[in-house]
């Protein structure tokens, strides 16, 4: 089965860049017809889509976060990454990576999520 695992620092200082890596096993991030997504959930809030990278490397970002977000990938390591710059405490959330088939609703595989706290 496909497994996803988030990794990165759990504490980031305000104004710095939040960087997370999603390591995928059991499937290739270059397999046709899938997007690889970053989703977050602030404390007490609902899920928020941050951005995605497709199997071909095309990127898509939430309009509210686009100016601060960059998603990239390393196909040799079967990983994709999230960088969110100029973070504030409002960026504190559990961050998830997930897989979604293009043209369908919802995700079929999720990572467990990792809590990132923005605080000095």
Buried (B, 14 or more C-beta within 10 A) or exposed (E): EBEBBBBBEEEBEEEBBBBBBBBBEEBEBEEEEBBBBBBBBBEEEEEBBBBBBBBEEEBBBBEEBEEBBBBEBEEEEBBBBBEBBEBEEEBBBBBBBBBBBEEEEEBEBBBEBBEBEBEE
